[in-house]
Amino acid sequence: MRKLALVLSLMASPALATGLQIEIAGEGANGTVTVDLFEDVAPNHVAQIAALAAEGAYDGVVFHRVIDGFMAQTGDVEFGKLGGDMRMAGRGGSDRPDLKAEFSDINYDRGVVGMARSQSPDSANSQFFIMFAPGPFLNGQYTVVGEVTGGMEVVDAIKRGTGPNGAVIGAPDVMQSVTVTD
């Protein structure tokens, strides 16, 4: 009965967003990336991302972890702002609560957007990543929130990090603005 009430509540709620438009600039990438958000797959995660984007929280946030052939991670609204102490980037989140996992059967293919988290499946908050290539080992382990529908060439140009953790050295590429789209 609780599940039915939740479903009815979600159905009655107005859609917050259908996508994001991300303006990226830096030494590597320069251009616009459009993302289709999967409200039906991960409604709570999509609502949190859309709310943070609408507040401008993602504006000026860097891609702090970028691993060639794998993914580009961003969204640390606490420590990942351009001009901040980049040694802390990737360790923060937002002032909103962490989210319970919303795993699905969608595969982590090229262009898929997923939520970053710590070891706990229920620890996603504001950080997300975009896949450069398929990562089947992530399937069913991380919440899928959307997919890139335009500007994948911009994603491909994001400045790569170094070492096994993909930490970006020097000036990382930045999300200049993130806008919620209908």
C-alpha positions, 0 to 999 in steps of 0.5 A: 500500500505504501508503494502505491501511495508513493507511485500515486504521489510521484504521478501527481507531482509536476515534472521538475525537468526533462533535461539539462543544458551544460555550458562547459569551458576550459583547456579541453572542452568548450561548448554545450552538452545537453542531457535528457534526465530520466525522471521515470527511472530515478525521480528523487535523484533527478529532482535533486539535480534539477533543484541544484541546477535551478539554484545555480549551485552547479555554475562554476563547478569543475570536472575534478576527476576525469579518467580517459576511456572511462568517465568525467566526474563533476558536481561537487557544489561544496568544494568543486567551485572554480577558484577554490581549493581543488585538493578538496574537490570530490569530497563534498556534496550539497546541503541537501540530504543524501539519496537512497539508491534508485538502481535500474536495469539501464546499462552504463554505456557511452553518454550515460549520466550516473550519480557518484557516491561513496561506498554506501549505495545510499550516499549520492548527493550532488556529484555525477559523472558522464561515461566516455565508454561502456562501463558494465561493471557499474550496471546495477551499482550506481543510479542512472539519471540520464544520458547525453543527447547532444554535445558528446564531442564536448564531453570527449574533449574534457581535460583528462586527469592523471593517475589511477584516480583521474585527479585533474592537475592544473586548471580543470574544465568547468561547468560555466552554467547548468540550466534546467530545460523543459 
